[in-house]
Amino acid sequence: MKNNEEQKHEFLFEKINYKILLIGIGVIAFGFILMSGGGSDDPNVFNEEIFNFRRIRLAPTTVLIGFGITIYAILKNPKK
């Protein structure tokens, strides 16, 4: 016997969770953009720029913060 009521589709998370998740993904992408560059076109020339502060400290920290934001978005319970 079929029920004539329409089934309400529910998302796994609330709207705020998805917003926080997108912010976290954006922060992760920004961290990977910070990591890019610093290479040399000539393989015989070493470029010291790959060891600067932005690529060694700032970019990985930004990526880890982004992962933390996404984990928070997954674990956040908006019903409390």
Order of alpha helices (4+ residues) and beta strands (2+ residues): alpha-alpha
